[in-house]
Amino acid sequence: MDVFEAMGSARAIRYLKPDPVDPELIEKLIWAATRASSPGNSQGWDFVVITDADAKARIGGAVADAMAGIFREPPADADRSVRLMLNGARALAGSLATAPVLVLVCGRMVYPPGNPDEQLVWSACYPAAQNLIVAARALGLGATFTTFQRRAEQVVRGTLGIPDEVRMAALIPIGWPDREHGPVNRKPVEEVIHWDRW
Ligand SMILES: Cc1cc2nc3c(=O)[nH]c(=O)nc-3n(C[C@H](O)[C@H](O)[C@H](O)COP(=O)(O)O)c2cc1C
């Protein structure tokens, strides 16, 4: 698939079929993630691929419990896309245990050497995560960028053995989509482009 087509249709896919995903495809996604740029090419990222049913159940249960107190019904006047997004996020948070694969994007404080900067950890992880999302789309896989790991940080660390000094940037559920990919809804370029001056 053409890269522009993949970028333009890499919607958050929050409903996934339970069918397994070939590990080779997951490795291809990690390949794409690790082609991203990072400060000084420091590549301070790591990816934990979670397929173990017990681990997914423990993490999924902790996230669902934490999110239960946060999610409310979408406001009555919310437009359709907001309602779909909130309902989808709630459904996804409640179904992590049955997602075929969860990828936890992690980062280490490695740059600049000698005086590492926390912000540069995130600036390495997010381009990698976006590369992964676009690559998943190109392969026909569904994926959603989430920060659900923040809701259950201790359970995620404990379950996966993530050292305290390692940062956790994103938790990305991946599987064959149970909703269609389609054009992402974004502001038009004319609204955000500034030629030469603000
Ligand atoms: C940093 C970041 C965090 C996100 N966290 C979540 C999340 O926790 N749960 C979720 O369902 N979606 C999450 N998303 C996905 C966005 O909500 C989604 O991409 C956005 O609403 C646009 O929808 P679209 O990608 O389908 O066009 C996150 C996206 C980013 C970039």
The ligand as a Tripos MOL2 file, in Angstrom:
@<TRIPOS>MOLECULE
LIG
   31    33     1     0     0
SMALL
NO_CHARGES

@<TRIPOS>ATOM
      1 C1         -0.5520   10.0700   22.5920 C.3       1 LIG1
      2 C2         -1.8700    9.4350   22.2330 C.ar      1 LIG1
      3 C3         -2.6060    8.8090   23.2170 C.ar      1 LIG1
      4 C4         -3.8080    8.1620   22.8970 C.ar      1 LIG1
      5 N1         -4.4680    7.4980   23.8920 N.ar      1 LIG1
      6 C5         -5.5790    6.7930   23.5830 C.ar      1 LIG1
      7 C6         -6.1920    5.9960   24.5860 C.ar      1 LIG1
      8 O1         -5.7200    5.9140   25.7330 O.2       1 LIG1
      9 N2         -7.3100    5.2970   24.2410 N.ar      1 LIG1
     10 C7         -7.8180    5.3220   22.9720 C.ar      1 LIG1
     11 O2         -8.8260    4.6460   22.7250 O.2       1 LIG1
     12 N3         -7.2420    6.0770   21.9950 N.ar      1 LIG1
     13 C8         -6.1350    6.7960   22.2760 C.ar      1 LIG1
     14 N4         -5.5010    7.5270   21.2870 N.ar      1 LIG1
     15 C9         -6.0540    7.5300   19.8970 C.3       1 LIG1
     16 C10        -6.7490    8.8440   19.5760 C.3       1 LIG1
     17 O3         -7.8540    9.0460   20.4300 O.3       1 LIG1
     18 C11        -7.1930    8.8240   18.1070 C.3       1 LIG1
     19 O4         -6.1080    8.6090   17.2650 O.3       1 LIG1
     20 C12        -7.8640   10.1470   17.7550 C.3       1 LIG1
     21 O5         -9.0940   10.2600   18.4250 O.3       1 LIG1
     22 C13        -8.1270   10.2730   16.2440 C.3       1 LIG1
     23 O6         -8.8990    9.1870   15.7950 O.3       1 LIG1
     24 P1         -8.4340    8.3700   14.5110 P.3       1 LIG1
     25 O7         -7.0190    7.9410   14.7520 O.co2     1 LIG1
     26 O8         -9.3920    7.2130   14.4400 O.co2     1 LIG1
     27 O9         -8.5430    9.2640   13.3520 O.co2     1 LIG1
     28 C14        -4.3020    8.1810   21.5710 C.ar      1 LIG1
     29 C15        -3.5480    8.8310   20.5750 C.ar      1 LIG1
     30 C16        -2.3370    9.4290   20.8980 C.ar      1 LIG1
     31 C17        -1.5310   10.0760   19.7950 C.3       1 LIG1
@<TRIPOS>BOND
     1     1     2 1
     2     2     3 ar
     3     2    30 ar
     4     3     4 ar
     5     4     5 ar
     6     4    28 ar
     7     5     6 ar
     8     6     7 ar
     9     6    13 1
    10     7     8 2
    11     7     9 ar
    12     9    10 ar
    13    10    11 2
    14    10    12 ar
    15    12    13 ar
    16    13    14 ar
    17    14    15 1
    18    14    28 ar
    19    15    16 1
    20    16    17 1
    21    16    18 1
    22    18    19 1
    23    18    20 1
    24    20    21 1
    25    20    22 1
    26    22    23 1
    27    23    24 1
    28    24    25 2
    29    24    26 1
    30    24    27 1
    31    28    29 ar
    32    29    30 ar
    33    30    31 1
@<TRIPOS>SUBSTRUCTURE
     1 LIG1         1 GROUP 0 **** ****
